[in-house]
Amino acid sequence: MRLSIGEYYSDSGSNFNLSLGSNQKVKILVDGVDVTNHCHTADEEEGKAYCYKCDEEGRHYIDPDNPHQAAQEVLEGKVEISFSRSPQDIP
């Protein structure tokens, strides 16, 4: 499954596109590490998660080539996407 979150990251390859105002909750793991808070697109079949690059405190880096955007990185590994309507229902 491929998932994109937010109106700016809807892509034709996504099975699901969630708007930021959606009441649907999602959790994204890469090799067991929770990347939900900085991931905008994840693909279980490709084993890739497209995320904003963050420092140790979770702040986004600015893209040096485009200072109007946050820097991005592609994480590769076992990608798991789970859905729930309430945060406590997500493992």
The 8 nearest C-alpha neighbors of each residue, nearest first, counted from 0:
[[1, 43, 42, 14, 44, 2, 13, 80],
 [0, 2, 42, 13, 14, 41, 43, 15],
 [3, 1, 15, 13, 41, 40, 16, 14],
 [4, 2, 40, 16, 9, 8, 39, 13],
 [5, 3, 17, 39, 16, 18, 8, 40],
 [6, 4, 18, 19, 7, 8, 17, 3],
 [5, 7, 8, 9, 18, 4, 19, 17],
 [8, 6, 5, 9, 4, 10, 3, 39],
 [9, 7, 6, 5, 3, 4, 10, 39],
 [10, 8, 3, 16, 6, 7, 5, 4],
 [11, 9, 12, 13, 8, 3, 16, 7],
 [10, 12, 13, 9, 14, 16, 15, 3],
 [13, 11, 10, 14, 1, 2, 9, 15],
 [14, 12, 1, 2, 15, 11, 10, 3],
 [13, 15, 1, 2, 0, 12, 16, 3],
 [16, 14, 2, 13, 17, 3, 1, 0],
 [15, 17, 3, 4, 9, 2, 13, 18],
 [18, 16, 4, 5, 15, 21, 19, 3],
 [17, 19, 5, 21, 20, 6, 4, 16],
 [18, 20, 5, 21, 17, 4, 6, 22],
 [21, 19, 18, 22, 17, 5, 23, 6],
 [20, 22, 18, 23, 19, 17, 24, 5],
 [23, 21, 24, 84, 20, 85, 19, 18],
 [22, 24, 84, 21, 83, 25, 82, 85],
 [25, 23, 83, 84, 82, 22, 85, 86],
 [24, 26, 82, 81, 83, 23, 27, 80],
 [25, 27, 81, 35, 80, 82, 28, 24],
 [28, 26, 80, 35, 79, 34, 33, 25],
 [27, 29, 33, 79, 32, 31, 78, 34],
 [30, 28, 78, 32, 31, 77, 76, 79],
 [29, 31, 77, 32, 76, 28, 78, 79],
 [30, 32, 28, 29, 33, 77, 79, 78],
 [33, 31, 28, 29, 30, 34, 27, 35],
 [32, 34, 28, 35, 27, 31, 29, 26],
 [35, 33, 36, 28, 27, 38, 37, 32],
 [36, 34, 27, 38, 26, 37, 33, 28],
 [37, 35, 34, 38, 33, 39, 27, 26],
 [36, 38, 51, 50, 35, 34, 39, 52],
 [39, 37, 50, 35, 49, 34, 40, 36],
 [38, 40, 4, 3, 50, 49, 37, 8],
 [41, 39, 3, 49, 2, 38, 48, 4],
 [40, 42, 48, 2, 1, 47, 49, 43],
 [41, 43, 1, 47, 45, 44, 0, 46],
 [42, 44, 78, 46, 0, 45, 79, 1],
 [43, 45, 46, 42, 0, 1, 78, 47],
 [46, 44, 47, 42, 43, 75, 78, 1],
 [47, 45, 43, 76, 78, 77, 44, 75],
 [48, 46, 75, 42, 45, 74, 41, 73],
 [47, 49, 41, 74, 73, 40, 50, 42],
 [50, 48, 73, 40, 38, 39, 72, 41],
 [51, 49, 38, 37, 72, 71, 39, 48],
 [50, 52, 71, 37, 70, 72, 53, 38],
 [51, 53, 71, 70, 72, 59, 60, 50],
 [54, 52, 59, 58, 57, 60, 51, 55],
 [53, 55, 57, 56, 58, 59, 60, 52],
 [56, 54, 57, 53, 58, 59, 52, 60],
 [57, 55, 54, 58, 53, 59, 60, 52],
 [58, 56, 53, 54, 55, 59, 37, 52],
 [59, 57, 53, 54, 56, 60, 55, 52],
 [60, 58, 53, 52, 69, 51, 57, 61],
 [59, 61, 70, 69, 53, 52, 62, 58],
 [62, 60, 69, 70, 66, 68, 63, 59],
 [61, 63, 70, 65, 69, 64, 66, 68],
 [62, 64, 65, 66, 61, 70, 60, 68],
 [65, 63, 62, 66, 61, 68, 70, 67],
 [64, 66, 62, 67, 63, 68, 61, 69],
 [65, 67, 62, 68, 61, 63, 64, 69],
 [66, 68, 65, 69, 61, 62, 64, 63],
 [69, 67, 66, 62, 65, 61, 70, 60],
 [68, 70, 61, 62, 60, 59, 51, 71],
 [71, 69, 62, 61, 60, 52, 51, 68],
 [72, 70, 51, 52, 50, 69, 73, 49],
 [71, 73, 50, 52, 49, 51, 74, 70],
 [72, 74, 49, 48, 50, 47, 75, 71],
 [75, 73, 48, 47, 72, 49, 76, 50],
 [76, 74, 47, 46, 73, 48, 77, 29],
 [77, 75, 46, 30, 29, 78, 47, 74],
 [76, 78, 30, 29, 46, 79, 75, 43],
 [79, 77, 29, 43, 46, 28, 76, 47],
 [78, 80, 28, 27, 43, 77, 29, 81],
 [81, 79, 27, 26, 28, 78, 82, 25],
 [80, 82, 26, 25, 79, 27, 83, 89],
 [83, 81, 25, 24, 26, 80, 89, 23],
 [84, 82, 24, 85, 89, 88, 23, 25],
 [83, 85, 23, 24, 22, 86, 82, 88],
 [84, 86, 83, 88, 87, 24, 89, 23],
 [87, 85, 88, 89, 24, 84, 83, 25],
 [86, 88, 89, 85, 90, 83, 84, 24],
 [89, 87, 86, 85, 83, 90, 84, 82],
 [88, 90, 87, 86, 83, 82, 26, 81],
 [89, 88, 87, 81, 26, 86, 83, 82]]
